[in-house]
Amino acid sequence: MIPPERVRNVAVIAHVDHGKTSLLDGLLRDAQVFRTGQVVDDCVMDQHDLERERGITINTAHVEYETDSRHYAHVDCPGHADYVK
């Protein structure tokens, strides 16, 4: 089990088209989560064709990774009014 002091849970919540998914995609790239030479789509967090087609997050997306000092869990939340309750 990971010690609680090492865990960072981050939920990104904002209005539609404010860059939530783009922010998380950038964080993942900057954190070097992907293997060297690994081919990565432009939009990592939006996994469904409809999300990529429309350019909006429909389903909550979740990704976890570790660095030398922390365990991170990021949640990308939808911002479009049709998908927020």
BASEKE-161767 format. One record per residue: residue number from 0; residue in three letters; z, y, x of N, C-alpha, C, O in turn. Coordinates in pm, whole numbers. Each point is the difference from the previous one (the first is absolute). Layout:
<nodes>
seq,type,npz,npy,npx,capz,capy,capx,cpz,cpy,cpx,opz,opy,opx
NUM,ALA,Z,Y,X,Z,Y,X,Z,Y,X,Z,Y,X $
...
</nodes>
This chain:
<nodes>
seq,type,npz,npy,npx,capz,capy,capx,cpz,cpy,cpx,opz,opy,opx
0,MET,0,-119,84,0,119,-84,0,125,89,64,5,105 $
1,ILE,-136,94,-151,-12,125,75,122,87,-28,36,20,-116 $
2,PRO,29,31,219,116,87,-23,-41,124,-80,-103,61,29 $
3,PRO,181,-24,-129,-34,113,-87,-28,131,75,-82,80,-45 $
4,GLU,148,-58,156,-21,126,73,-140,7,64,-43,108,42 $
5,ARG,-27,-220,-35,-136,-2,54,-107,14,-108,-117,23,32 $
6,VAL,154,-35,-158,-97,-1,-110,-27,141,-51,92,79,-22 $
7,ARG,-220,-49,3,-42,128,-59,-95,-32,-115,-109,-53,22 $
8,ASN,151,86,-144,-84,-16,-118,-55,136,-38,76,95,-17 $
9,VAL,-207,-86,3,-65,128,-27,-94,-16,-119,-95,-78,6 $
10,ALA,122,152,-113,-90,4,-116,-70,135,1,65,104,10 $
11,VAL,-196,-107,-22,-78,124,-2,-38,28,-144,-75,-76,-62 $
12,ILE,128,187,9,-20,38,-139,-45,145,-5,63,87,59 $
13,ALA,-174,-62,-128,-51,137,-14,-104,1,-112,-33,-104,-57 $
14,HIS,-17,222,28,-104,14,-102,-130,-65,47,-18,-28,119 $
15,VAL,-71,4,-213,-130,-59,29,-78,88,99,7,123,-6 $
16,ASP,-79,-187,96,-86,67,99,75,89,99,-56,97,51 $
17,HIS,181,-131,-22,75,76,100,10,-73,134,70,46,90 $
18,GLY,-140,-160,-76,-9,-66,130,105,-104,31,26,-28,117 $
19,LYS,36,-30,-219,104,-101,23,-54,-120,78,56,-40,102 $
20,THR,-165,-16,-151,-59,-117,63,-55,34,138,16,-77,94 $
21,SER,-79,192,-83,-54,44,131,112,17,102,-16,-35,116 $
22,LEU,130,88,-161,115,16,88,48,-135,52,20,-17,120 $
23,LEU,-3,-80,-210,46,-132,42,-102,-70,89,37,-64,98 $
24,ASP,-165,76,-131,-103,-59,85,9,58,141,-11,-73,99 $
25,GLY,30,203,-89,13,66,130,125,-45,74,-5,-23,121 $
26,LEU,116,11,-192,125,-46,63,-16,-140,57,46,-28,111 $
27,LEU,-112,-59,-186,-20,-138,48,-87,-2,126,27,-77,92 $
28,ARG,-128,159,-90,-86,6,120,79,58,119,-7,-54,111 $
29,ASP,80,162,-134,78,62,108,109,-93,52,34,4,119 $
30,ALA,21,-87,-207,105,-94,40,-60,-122,70,74,-89,45 $
31,GLN,-206,84,-36,-71,-110,65,38,-135,-60,26,-97,71 $
32,VAL,-23,94,-203,33,-122,-73,-112,-103,15,25,-120,-5 $
33,PHE,-147,167,23,-116,-88,6,-25,-45,144,25,74,95 $
34,ARG,-75,-196,-81,-31,-54,132,-116,79,63,-86,51,-72 $
35,THR,85,-42,201,-109,66,72,-131,-70,-34,-11,-122,10 $
36,GLY,-88,200,-50,-130,-55,-34,-11,-51,-143,-109,-39,-43 $
37,GLN,221,38,-31,-3,-47,-138,-79,98,-86,23,121,6 $
38,VAL,-115,-172,-84,-77,84,-90,86,31,-122,50,-90,-67 $
39,VAL,-33,220,40,86,43,-110,-80,93,-90,-68,90,47 $
40,ASP,77,-114,-178,-67,87,-96,55,141,11,112,20,48 $
41,ASP,-191,78,-93,47,139,0,127,15,-81,89,76,37 $
42,CYS,-82,-147,-148,113,12,-91,74,-133,-3,-36,-90,-76 $
43,VAL,139,78,156,73,-126,14,86,-28,-123,5,-114,-47 $
44,MET,61,215,-5,96,-21,-108,-65,-32,-134,56,-77,-77 $
45,ASP,-173,134,48,-69,-32,-126,-78,-128,20,-102,-2,69 $
46,GLN,149,-106,-129,-57,-132,24,-103,-44,-104,-81,-88,27 $
47,HIS,82,148,-144,-88,-45,-108,-128,83,-4,2,120,29 $
48,ASP,-112,-184,-65,-130,69,-5,5,123,-89,-55,104,36 $
49,LEU,120,-115,-152,6,112,-93,74,119,62,-39,115,-21 $
50,GLU,144,-143,97,74,108,68,-90,70,102,-1,123,8 $
51,ARG,-72,-200,67,-89,59,101,-116,74,-65,-41,106,46 $
52,GLU,-9,-164,-154,-111,62,-73,38,136,-57,-74,97,12 $
53,ARG,191,-92,-74,46,123,-66,75,94,95,19,117,-31 $
54,GLY,23,-169,145,71,83,96,142,34,-41,54,103,40 $
55,ILE,6,-191,-122,139,22,-43,77,-131,12,-59,-109,-2 $
56,THR,189,119,15,86,-118,3,38,-36,-142,54,83,-74 $
57,ILE,-82,-207,35,30,-46,-135,127,-85,2,86,14,-87 $
58,ASN,-76,-102,185,116,-88,13,84,43,120,-52,44,102 $
59,THR,182,-58,-116,89,29,112,-34,-95,115,-15,-120,-20 $
60,ALA,3,175,139,-30,-81,119,120,4,93,71,101,9 $
61,HIS,-49,-212,60,118,-15,84,-42,-60,134,-78,-95,4 $
62,VAL,129,149,104,-27,-56,132,127,10,84,74,98,-9 $
63,GLU,-50,-200,90,115,0,90,-46,-29,142,-95,-76,21 $
64,TYR,162,136,75,-29,-25,141,121,38,82,91,68,-47 $
65,GLU,-91,-114,172,111,31,91,-50,68,126,-108,-29,51 $
66,THR,190,120,-3,-20,58,132,112,-55,88,76,-86,-44 $
67,ASP,-67,133,165,106,-48,89,139,32,-53,96,-72,26 $
68,SER,-85,182,-102,133,44,-42,27,-8,-150,116,7,-41 $
69,ARG,-220,-22,-42,19,7,-145,-87,-101,-75,-102,-46,50 $
70,HIS,147,15,-171,-79,-76,-97,-34,97,-112,89,58,-62 $
71,TYR,-218,-39,35,-45,95,-101,-58,-72,-121,-70,-101,14 $
72,ALA,100,153,-131,-63,-44,-124,-53,125,-69,78,88,-39 $
73,HIS,-209,-80,23,-63,115,-64,-52,-41,-137,-58,-107,-15 $
74,VAL,79,193,-84,-52,-22,-135,-88,118,-36,43,115,6 $
75,ASP,-167,-145,-43,-96,102,-43,-4,-5,-153,-44,-99,-58 $
76,CYS,90,205,-6,10,4,-146,-119,72,-61,-51,96,58 $
77,PRO,5,-142,-176,-109,71,-67,43,141,-38,118,24,-28 $
78,GLY,-213,69,26,31,137,-40,-76,43,-124,32,102,-60 $
79,HIS,-135,-180,22,-82,36,-115,79,-21,-128,68,-102,-16 $
80,ALA,-75,197,-76,79,-4,-124,-23,-127,-81,90,-46,-70 $
81,ASP,-209,-12,78,-30,-122,-75,79,-121,50,12,-99,-71 $
82,TYR,43,107,192,67,-115,60,148,25,29,65,-85,61 $
83,VAL,-14,198,-103,141,33,21,70,-3,-134,-46,61,-97 $
84,LYS,158,-133,90,74,-10,-127,129,77,9,76,4,-96 $
</nodes>
